[in-house]
């Protein structure tokens, strides 16, 4: 027989029914991959399914086998023979599957017993660790085999909830196994690996569209929204210096919001606005009411940006600065510039000079990794002696 021809015939019958491979697979309780193989001619339906397929498509079994329509329909005698052959094949298949099921269940029980015994007397070591990993792998394979031969594997794979639970369980089991057997080495590897990957793939996000101002400043968001949007909003007292809204009596001449989160959120934001005279006086009054904090000496800052007077300052010895300033000695000035350079861990990953004009930086400001202020304030741990290090890495060796 010509399998390719049969496959093409099955495809044409399905198309006549206007069904997809997935819909047909559900009809006969098989996988869509099986249907695809039938129609590609790489595999043929099980003999136990031939009669069902023939009835479904209202064709003769011989027509399916020959891959073309016949003039006469299958007579009752031929149908009876086909039914008996299908029943016979089903019985033989059931006997074989039953034997495999028993062997798979016995293998599972043996694997679980071996894992329990290994766990009770477990001693750290490469040989024991590899043995345990092999036993766990064998248990997983035997479980998959059991599901397959009992016909439950396909149902499980089609259930999104079941697959999600299996994936989560597998990930949790893998993590717990790694942490238990290799402990400190793997923990350090994961920690620094995640830190490195996170720093490589997370890039600074910059926005210069003032229409997005309230998308970032003073807008409350849930944690889910923050992850979805890919940025964090600048809420809290540290940003009270910034105007609550962009109003019609303001002409924003420059705005740039930069957010970076390789491990912890970091912000470099600046905006310059020209106000109507009355609005300018009102804004200066608002800023003057805010408590201005001492900032000299923090991150080696020695003073105001050259050519500017600071009218409001929010400084933090750990996080950085938010401040508002006006041009120095300009009569009739109505311009205010707002700046935030906010980070944590005593250093800024961003090259601040790329994301804000130097003229807006506080004099002497240095927040690069390894800056003098960081060196002065970060307490360095005492070096561990070899005995203490061995106890941390191999606590079971006493």
N, C-alpha and C positions, 0 to 999 in steps of 0.2 A: 504494500500500500504506500501511497505518497503522503507523508505526514504534512508536507507544506501545503498540498492541495486540500487536505482535510482541515488544516488550520485556516486557510483562506475561506473555506466554506462555512466554518463556524463563525468567523468574523462577519461574513455577509449575513448570516442568520441573525446575529446580534444586532447588526445595523438595521435590519428590517424591523426588528422589535423596538428600535430607537432607544437602546439601553447602553449605559456605560459599562466598562469592565467591572467597576466597583459594584454596580447594581446587580449584575449577573452573578458576581461572586457571593453576594448576600443571598441570592435566590437559592444557590446550591451549597451554601455554607462552606465555601472554600475561600482562599485568599485571592485578591485581584491579581497577584503575581502568577498564580496557577492559571487563571483565565488567559493572561497574556502569553504564557508558554503554550497553551493549547492553540491559540490563534497564530503564534509564530511558527508552529510546527516543530518546536523543540521538545515538546512533550504532548501526550495525549490524555484525555480524561480517563479516569479509572473505569474499568469495565462495569463496576457497580453503578456508575453515574450515567452510562450511555443511554439506557432506557429512559431515565428521567429527562435527560437533555433532548432526546428524540421527541418525547411527549410534549415537552415545553415548547419546542420549535415546530411541533406538528409535522415531523419528517420521519422517514424510515431510518433505523439504525444503520442499514446498509448504505444509505445515502451519506450519512456522516462518515462512515469508514471509507467510502469511495470518493468523498469530497464533491459530489454532484447529485442533483436531483434525479430520481427515477420516475418513470411513468406510473408504475404500480406501487401501491402502498404495501407495507409489511403485513403479511397475513397473520392470523392468530397463532398459528403453529410457530412461526418464526419469533413472534413476540414472546411466546411461552418459553422457548429455548433461551432467549436473551435474558428473561427474568430469572430463570433458574441459574444461568451462568453468573449473573450479578449477585444472586443470593449466595451461591457457592463461594464466589470470590470474597464476599463480605464476611462469611464465616471463617474462612482461612485467615483473612486479615485480622479478625478479632482474636483468634487463637494466638497468632504471632505477637500482636500488640499486648495481650495479657501476659505473655512470658516476659516481654521486655519491660512492662510495668513492674512486675515483681522484682526483676533484677535491678531496676532503677531505684525502687524504694529500699531494697536491701543495701544498695550502694550509698544511699543518703544516710541511712541509719549508721552504717559503718563509718562514714565520714564524720558525722556528728560525734559519735563515740570517740573517735581518734582525736578530734579537736578538743573535746572536754578533757581527755586524759593528758594531752599535751599542755593544756592551760593550767591544770592542777600542778604539774611538776615542771612548769616552764622556767628555764634559766636563759638569760640573755646570751646570745651567740649567733653567729652567721648561720651555722648549720641548723639550729633549732628554728630560727626565723624563717629560713627558706622552706623547711619542712611544714611549718604552720601555714605559710602562704600557699604551698602546694595543696594542703588539705582543704583549705578554704576554697581554692579554685576548683578542686574536684567536687566539693559540695555544691557549688554554684552550677557547675556543668550537669551534675546528676539531677539537680532540681529542674533545670531547663528541659532535660531529657524526659523527666517524669511528666511535666506539663505537656510536652509534645505528644507523647504516646497516649496520654489520657484525653487528648483533644482539647485541652484547656488553654494551650499556649496561644492559639489564634485568637481566642476570646479575650485573653489577657492583653495581647498586643493591640487589640482594637479598642480596649477601654482606656481612655485618656487618664482617668483617675488612677487606675491600676498601674499604668506605666509611670505616671508621676510618682506614685508611692514607691514603686520599685527603684526608680532612679534616685529618689531622695534617700531611701534605705541603703542603697549601694554606696552612695557618696558618703553617708554618715559612717557606715561600716568601714569603708576604705580609710577615712580620716582617723577614726578611732584605732584601727589596726596599726596604721603608720605611727601615730603618736605613741601607742603602747609599746611597740616593738623597737622602734628606732629613736623615739623620744627626743632628747635635746637636739641631736643633729638635724633631724627632720624639721623640728619646730623652727630652728634658726634658719634652715634653708627656705622653708615656706615663708617665714616672715620677711626675710630680705628679698626673696624672689618676688613676692607680691609687691613689695615696695618698689623694686626695680621696674617690673612690668607696668605698674600703675604710673610711675613717673615717665615711662617711655610713651605710653599710649594716650595719656591725658595731656592735651594741649591747652594753652591759654585761650579763653573765649573772649573776644573783643567786640563791642558794639558801640557805634558812634551815632546812632539814630536817637535823637532826643525824644522822639515819639515813644520810645521804649523805657523812658525814665521811670515811670511808675510800675514797670514790669520788674524793676530791680530794687528800687529804693522805697522803703517803708511799706512794703506789701507783704502781708502775712501769707505763708504757704504751709501746707501740710508736708510731712516728710515724703509722701508719695508724689506730690506735685514737684517737689525739689528734684527728686530722682528722674521724673519724667521729663522735666524741662532742661535738665543738665546744668543748672546753675542754682546758686543759693541767693536769696534776697538779703539785702543789707538791713536787717532790723536791729532794734536795740538802742540803748542810750549812746553807744559809740557813734551812731550816725544821726543823732538828733540835730547836729549842725546843718545837715542838708535840708533844703526846703521840702515841705511836705508834698507840694505839687508844682508843676510848671504852669504859671498863670499867664494871662494875656498882657500883663504889665511887665513881663520879662522878655528880653531878647537874648536867647542863648546863642553865643557866638562860637562856643566849642564845647564838646562833650565827648568823653570816652570812658567806657566801663570795661574793665578787664577783670575777669574772674578765672582763677586757676585753682585746681584742687588735686594735686598729685597724691596727697595724703590728708591734708587739712586745708580748709578754705583760705584763699588769699585774694585780696582785692587791691587793685590800683585804679582809682577813679579820680577824674578831675572834670570840672565844669566851670566855665566863665559865663556870667550873665550880665547884661546891661539892663538896669531897672529904670522905670519912670521915677522922677525925683521923689514923689511921695512914697512910692513902693520901696525905694531904696532906703529912705529914712526909717520906714517901718521894719524892714529886714535887718538893718543895722541895730535897731532897738531890740529886736528878737534875739539876735546873736549876742548882744552885750549882756542880756539877762542870763544866758547859759553860763554855767561855771567854767571858767578857763583854768586848765590844770597846768602845773609846771612841767616843762618838757625839756629843758636844757640838760644835757648830759646823757639823756636816753638815746641809745644807738649813736653815741658820739656827736649828737646835735649841739651846735654852738650858737645858733641864733635863727632869726627869721630868714626866709629867702631874700636874696639881695633885691632891693627895689620894692619890697612889699611890707605892709604892716599887718600883723595877725590880729584879727578882731575877735576870734573865738577859737579855742583849742581844746580838743579832747585827746589826751595822751595816755598811753598805757605802757608800763615797763616791759610787758610781755608781748603785746600785740602790735603796737605802733601808734599811728597818729591819724586823727581827722581834724581838719582845721579850715577856717575861712579867712581870707585875706583880701586887702584892697591895695591898689597901687600907692606907693609912698609919695606924699607931698603933692598930689594932683588936685588942684582946685576944681570944685564942681564935679568931682568924680561920682559916677553912679554904677561903677563896675565892681562886682564881687567874684572872686574865684574860690571854689570849694575843692578840697583835696582830701582823699582818704587813701592811706597806705596801711593796710590792716592784714596781719598774718599771725603766726604763732610759732612757738618753739625757738624764739629768739633769732630767727633768720627768715629771709624771703627767697623762695626758689626763683622767682622771676627776676630778670635783669631790669630793674626799675627804670633805667635810662631809656629802654626801648618803648616803654608804655606811658611815659609822662615827660613833658618838657623839663629839662634840668632847672629852668628858671622857677619852677613851682616847688622844687625840693628844698627842704629845710637845710640850712648851712651845716656842713659836716656830716649829714645823714649817711650812715653805712649799715645796711642790714644784710650784706652778703653772708653766705655760709662761712663760718669761721671768723666773723667780725669781732673786734675787741670787746664789745659789750656782751656778746654771746660768751666769749671765753671767760669773761669776768663773772658772769652770773650763773652759768651752767656748772653744777658741781660734778666733777669727774669721779667715777667710782674707783675705789681702791683696787689694784690688780689682784687677781685671785692666785693663790698658790696652787701647785699641782695637785695636792691632796684634795683641796676643796673642789677643784675643777673635776677631778675624777668622781667624787661623791655626787656631784650634780649630774654628770653624764651617765654614770653607771651605778644608780642607787641600789641595785640588787646585789652588787658584788660587795660583800662584807667579809 
